[in-house]
Amino acid sequence: MSDTKSVISAASRRTGYRPMLVGPVVELIRKWRDEGRSEAWMTSRLRAELGPDNAAAERPFVSWVIGQLGK
């Protein structure tokens, strides 16, 4: 399992967003994963909150974060 800080740094590079902006999204994905939420649910929720054009609300990003965090 990767530590969250390194995932946030990598997510920042991946999305082009500052760590302070993408960090809370990574933390939410981690929390929701721990709660057993599905990727589809997470993506839907992020799109509703962040908007459909936000790179952090795309399913491939959610999948990538989950993979980086480990299971």
Backbone as a printed PyTorch tensor [residue, N CA C, xyz], in Angstrom:
tensor([[[  0.8470,  -1.1790,   0.0000],
         [  0.0000,   0.0000,   0.0000],
         [  0.8920,   1.2420,   0.0000]],

        [[  0.6640,   2.1310,  -0.9410],
         [  1.4250,   3.3730,  -1.0100],
         [  0.9280,   4.3410,   0.0500]],

        [[  1.8410,   5.1910,   0.5120],
         [  1.3710,   6.1840,   1.4640],
         [  0.6080,   7.2720,   0.7130]],

        [[ -0.3400,   7.8580,   1.3820],
         [ -1.2570,   8.8030,   0.7540],
         [ -0.5300,  10.0180,   0.1880]],

        [[  0.5050,  10.4910,   0.8730],
         [  1.2280,  11.6740,   0.3840],
         [  1.8590,  11.4300,  -0.9820]],

        [[  2.4300,  10.2610,  -1.1750],
         [  3.0430,   9.9780,  -2.4730],
         [  1.9780,   9.8280,  -3.5570]],

        [[  0.8230,   9.2860,  -3.1890],
         [ -0.2740,   9.1730,  -4.1530],
         [ -0.7840,  10.5650,  -4.5250]],

        [[ -0.8760,  11.4500,  -3.5490],
         [ -1.3170,  12.8200,  -3.8250],
         [ -0.3280,  13.5190,  -4.7580]],

        [[  0.9510,  13.3510,  -4.5190],
         [  1.9640,  13.9590,  -5.3970],
         [  1.8380,  13.4290,  -6.8160]],

        [[  1.6920,  12.1280,  -6.9420],
         [  1.5440,  11.5240,  -8.2690],
         [  0.2310,  11.9610,  -8.9260]],

        [[ -0.8260,  12.0700,  -8.1360],
         [ -2.1220,  12.5120,  -8.6640],
         [ -2.0400,  13.9530,  -9.1490]],

        [[ -1.2710,  14.7540,  -8.4590],
         [ -1.0710,  16.1410,  -8.8760],
         [ -0.3860,  16.1920, -10.2370]],

        [[  0.6360,  15.3860, -10.3970],
         [  1.3260,  15.3310, -11.6920],
         [  0.3980,  14.7930, -12.7770]],

        [[ -0.3810,  13.8010, -12.4320],
         [ -1.2690,  13.1590, -13.4070],
         [ -2.3750,  14.1070, -13.8920]],

        [[ -2.9330,  14.8850, -12.9800],
         [ -4.0580,  15.7600, -13.3340],
         [ -3.6340,  17.1730, -13.7110]],

        [[ -2.4700,  17.5890, -13.2300],
         [ -2.0530,  18.9720, -13.4240],
         [ -2.6060,  19.9080, -12.3640]],

        [[ -3.3180,  19.3600, -11.3910],
         [ -3.8750,  20.1560, -10.2990],
         [ -2.8900,  20.1930,  -9.1340]],

        [[ -2.9360,  21.2570,  -8.3840],
         [ -2.0600,  21.3680,  -7.2140],
         [ -2.4150,  20.3070,  -6.1740]],

        [[ -1.3980,  19.8690,  -5.4170],
         [ -1.6600,  18.8600,  -4.3840],
         [ -2.7560,  19.2710,  -3.4020]],

        [[ -2.8260,  20.5520,  -3.0780],
         [ -3.8490,  20.9880,  -2.1220],
         [ -5.2630,  20.8530,  -2.6950]],

        [[ -5.3750,  20.7730,  -4.0120],
         [ -6.6860,  20.6050,  -4.6370],
         [ -7.0270,  19.1380,  -4.8700]],

        [[ -6.0420,  18.3630,  -5.2630],
         [ -6.3040,  16.9530,  -5.5610],
         [ -6.2140,  16.0830,  -4.2980]],

        [[ -5.5300,  16.5680,  -3.2850],
         [ -5.3800,  15.8010,  -2.0450],
         [ -6.6960,  15.3940,  -1.4010]],

        [[ -7.6190,  16.3270,  -1.2380],
         [ -8.9020,  15.9370,  -0.6380],
         [ -9.6630,  14.8950,  -1.4630]],

        [[ -9.5010,  14.9370,  -2.7730],
         [-10.1620,  13.9440,  -3.6250],
         [ -9.5470,  12.5670,  -3.3750]],

        [[ -8.2320,  12.5100,  -3.3040],
         [ -7.5540,  11.2420,  -3.0150],
         [ -7.9980,  10.7150,  -1.6460]],

        [[ -8.0810,  11.5990,  -0.6750],
         [ -8.5200,  11.1880,   0.6690],
         [ -9.9560,  10.6590,   0.6440]],

        [[-10.8230,  11.3160,  -0.1190],
         [-12.2090,  10.8350,  -0.2330],
         [-12.2630,   9.4650,  -0.8920]],

        [[-11.5010,   9.3060,  -1.9560],
         [-11.4840,   8.0080,  -2.6410],
         [-10.9950,   6.9220,  -1.6820]],

        [[ -9.9640,   7.2300,  -0.9090],
         [ -9.4600,   6.2600,   0.0780],
         [-10.5470,   5.9190,   1.0950]],

        [[-11.2190,   6.9390,   1.6020],
         [-12.2830,   6.7350,   2.5940],
         [-13.4160,   5.8950,   2.0090]],

        [[-13.8470,   6.2630,   0.8220],
         [-14.9470,   5.5320,   0.1890],
         [-14.5550,   4.0990,  -0.1390]],

        [[-13.3110,   3.9080,  -0.5690],
         [-12.8380,   2.5420,  -0.8410],
         [-12.9040,   1.7120,   0.4380]],

        [[-12.4470,   2.3080,   1.5390],
         [-12.4720,   1.6080,   2.8240],
         [-13.8990,   1.2910,   3.2750]],

        [[-14.8530,   2.1090,   2.8340],
         [-16.2650,   1.8750,   3.1570],
         [-16.9110,   0.8660,   2.2110]],

        [[-16.1720,   0.4480,   1.1830],
         [-16.6950,  -0.5390,   0.2450],
         [-17.4870,   0.0380,  -0.9150]],

        [[-17.3600,   1.3380,  -1.1430],
         [-18.0750,   1.9670,  -2.2630],
         [-17.4820,   1.5060,  -3.5930]],

        [[-18.3160,   1.4480,  -4.6170],
         [-17.8520,   1.0310,  -5.9400],
         [-17.2000,   2.2060,  -6.6770]],

        [[-16.3830,   1.8700,  -7.6580],
         [-15.7670,   2.9140,  -8.4860],
         [-16.8320,   3.7320,  -9.1990]],

        [[-17.8740,   3.0610,  -9.6620],
         [-18.9570,   3.7690, -10.3540],
         [-19.6240,   4.7720,  -9.4170]],

        [[-19.8680,   4.3670,  -8.1840],
         [-20.4860,   5.2650,  -7.2100],
         [-19.5790,   6.4590,  -6.9370]],

        [[-18.2870,   6.1770,  -6.7260],
         [-17.3300,   7.2550,  -6.4520],
         [-17.2770,   8.2480,  -7.6080]],

        [[-17.2150,   7.7170,  -8.8210],
         [-17.1420,   8.5740, -10.0030],
         [-18.3880,   9.4390, -10.1180]],

        [[-19.5300,   8.8400,  -9.9110],
         [-20.7860,   9.5820,  -9.9860],
         [-20.8210,  10.7000,  -8.9490]],

        [[-20.4140,  10.3800,  -7.7600],
         [-20.4110,  11.3750,  -6.6740],
         [-19.4300,  12.5040,  -6.9640]],

        [[-18.2320,  12.1510,  -7.4360],
         [-17.2370,  13.1790,  -7.7490],
         [-17.6950,  14.0610,  -8.9000]],

        [[-18.3020,  13.4600,  -9.9080],
         [-18.8180,  14.2600, -11.0310],
         [-19.8900,  15.2280, -10.5680]],

        [[-20.7390,  14.7770,  -9.6560],
         [-21.7970,  15.6440,  -9.1350],
         [-21.2060,  16.8160,  -8.3480]],

        [[-20.1390,  16.5560,  -7.6160],
         [-19.5350,  17.5890,  -6.7750],
         [-18.5380,  18.4760,  -7.5240]],

        [[-17.7320,  17.8680,  -8.3850],
         [-16.6380,  18.5930,  -9.0390],
         [-16.9550,  19.0210, -10.4680]],

        [[-17.9460,  18.3950, -11.0510],
         [-18.2920,  18.6800, -12.4400],
         [-17.7040,  17.6310, -13.3650]],

        [[-18.3720,  17.3900, -14.4740],
         [-17.9540,  16.3190, -15.3790],
         [-16.6500,  16.6000, -16.1270]],

        [[-16.2150,  17.8410, -16.1530],
         [-14.9810,  18.1750, -16.8730],
         [-13.7400,  18.1360, -15.9900]],

        [[-13.9130,  17.8090, -14.7320],
         [-12.7890,  17.7630, -13.8010],
         [-12.0780,  16.4170, -13.9420]],

        [[-10.7760,  16.4640, -14.1920],
         [-10.0000,  15.2280, -14.3890],
         [-10.0560,  14.3100, -13.1670]],

        [[-10.2170,  14.8840, -11.9940],
         [-10.2770,  14.0780, -10.7710],
         [-11.6300,  13.3920, -10.5990]],

        [[-12.5760,  13.6980, -11.4660],
         [-13.9000,  13.0790, -11.3960],
         [-14.0950,  12.0430, -12.4960]],

        [[-13.0210,  11.6560, -13.1510],
         [-13.1110,  10.6660, -14.2220],
         [-12.8540,   9.2670, -13.6650]],

        [[-13.5510,   8.3090, -14.2070],
         [-13.4140,   6.9330, -13.7100],
         [-11.9830,   6.3990, -13.8120]],

        [[-11.2610,   6.6700, -14.9040],
         [ -9.8760,   6.1800, -14.9350],
         [ -9.0220,   6.7460, -13.7940]],

        [[ -9.2940,   7.9820, -13.4020],
         [ -8.5490,   8.5640, -12.2860],
         [ -8.9070,   7.8550, -10.9830]],

        [[-10.1890,   7.6320, -10.7700],
         [-10.6300,   6.9310,  -9.5590],
         [ -9.9880,   5.5410,  -9.5080]],

        [[-10.0130,   4.8360, -10.6160],
         [ -9.3960,   3.5000, -10.6790],
         [ -7.9050,   3.5700, -10.3920]],

        [[ -7.2590,   4.5580, -10.9700],
         [ -5.8180,   4.7240, -10.7740],
         [ -5.5010,   4.9740,  -9.3000]],

        [[ -6.2580,   5.8660,  -8.6610],
         [ -6.0210,   6.1630,  -7.2400],
         [ -6.1890,   4.8980,  -6.4060]],

        [[ -7.2440,   4.1620,  -6.6540],
         [ -7.4760,   2.9260,  -5.8990],
         [ -6.3040,   1.9650,  -6.0890]],

        [[ -5.8360,   1.8530,  -7.3160],
         [ -4.6870,   0.9900,  -7.5830],
         [ -3.4300,   1.4570,  -6.8740]],

        [[ -3.2300,   2.7660,  -6.8280],
         [ -2.0540,   3.3140,  -6.1600],
         [ -2.1190,   3.1260,  -4.6480]],

        [[ -3.3090,   3.2300,  -4.1010],
         [ -3.4670,   3.0770,  -2.6550],
         [ -3.3570,   1.6260,  -2.2210]],

        [[ -3.6150,   0.7210,  -3.1340],
         [ -3.6090,  -0.6950,  -2.7870],
         [ -4.9320,  -1.0870,  -2.1690]],

        [[ -5.0910,  -2.3520,  -1.9690],
         [ -6.3790,  -2.8260,  -1.4320],
         [ -6.2290,  -3.3230,  -0.0280]]])
